[in-house]
Amino acid sequence: MRFAGKVVIVTGGASGIGAAIAGRFAQEGARLVIAGLHADAAEAAAAALPGAGAIGVGCDVGDEVQVEACVAATIRAFGRLDVIVNNAGLMTFKTLAEWTGEDWLQVLRVDLLGAAFFTKQAFLHMGEGGGAIVNIASVHAIATSANAAPYAAAKAGLLSLTRTTSIEGRDRKIRANAVLPGAIDTPMLWDNPNVKSGAETVDRRDVGTPAQIASAVAFLASEDAGFITGTTLAVDGGRLAKL
Ligand SMILES: NC(=O)c1ccc[n+]([C@@H]2O[C@H](COP(=O)([O-])OP(=O)(O)OC[C@H]3O[C@@H](n4cnc5c(N)ncnc54)[C@H](O)[C@@H]3O)[C@@H](O)[C@H]2O)c1
């Protein structure tokens, strides 16, 4: 019960990796806020969680006003904020010649600014005991494929945000770390046009589960990782390690 008495926000927590992360924190005693794009799905996911209590909040993470409202709802419901997992993400596919400015902003808003908005709220609302932020990046932050430039750039930016957060968080006892999932068995992987076309090859032996990401996230958010901040942990079955 590493998170008994703690309050955790998981963005994009109604599906895929986010749902597994929320489930893991609930099993370990946390009270949860599922921040999802669609309020009904977030509420249904929260209602299905075991444990100490959970609410679902409709929140477009790319809209700073909605992020502020989500954190206000968290404090109203549970009176504190200890952990934020910036998991909400979006991946779109075009060539460099095709991307428009609006296409770029659509991805950057969700995958990078969403985490920045929640990080600001962490600094405003986490208590004297501090807290932890875990940013879900991707192996695409380090190595990528064609047709995914905004996603790869946003995830690389998320690693930089993680470093800045660790520096500015030091005196506030706020730790920040990033997880780099490899290929994880969710619809986001199998719907990926690059994977479908073979432009990005995925060896079946290199496919992990949402639960495997959740256990790394829970470790980084816990006191077991009390001296770990500003770093990135690849959870990819070794995919990044080989040529
Ligand atoms: N599945 C993989 O292989 C893989 C690999 C590397 C990284 N990731 C990352 O893991 C995270 C979760 O992905 P997943 O595989 O579970 O896919 P998913 O599509 O199930 O999860 C993404 C979640 O983000 C939510 N979301 C999208 N836009 C949002 C917005 N504007 N506001 C709030 N929520 C929004 C979606 O509703 C969804 O719940 C993402 O950040 C993704 O980039 C996934």
The ligand as an ORCA input file, in Angstrom:
! r2SCAN-3c Opt
* xyz 0 1
  N       0.794      1.938    -27.052
  C       2.077      2.127    -27.304
  O       2.723      1.302    -27.960
  C       2.785      3.365    -26.788
  C       4.170      3.451    -26.992
  C       4.847      4.572    -26.531
  C       4.185      5.569    -25.865
  N       2.835      5.474    -25.677
  C       2.196      6.570    -24.968
  O       1.399      6.079    -23.917
  C       0.320      6.972    -23.658
  C      -0.983      6.190    -23.623
  O      -1.203      5.630    -24.897
  P      -2.098      4.308    -25.136
  O      -1.278      3.376    -25.932
  O      -2.695      3.858    -23.870
  O      -3.200      4.861    -26.151
  P      -4.700      5.358    -25.891
  O      -5.101      6.015    -27.178
  O      -5.542      4.278    -25.329
  O      -4.482      6.438    -24.759
  C      -4.378      7.807    -24.983
  C      -5.349      8.480    -24.057
  O      -5.163      9.884    -24.144
  C      -6.447     10.456    -24.225
  N      -6.387     11.776    -24.850
  C      -6.080     12.084    -26.131
  N      -6.184     13.407    -26.317
  C      -6.539     13.931    -25.116
  C      -6.804     15.250    -24.660
  N      -6.732     16.301    -25.495
  N      -7.146     15.423    -23.373
  C      -7.245     14.364    -22.529
  N      -7.018     13.107    -22.897
  C      -6.672     12.894    -24.185
  C      -7.285      9.497    -25.037
  O      -8.666      9.746    -24.861
  C      -6.816      8.182    -24.442
  O      -7.553      7.876    -23.265
  C       0.387      8.041    -24.746
  O       1.027      9.206    -24.245
  C       1.248      7.392    -25.808
  O       1.925      8.357    -26.600
  C       2.118      4.407    -26.122
*
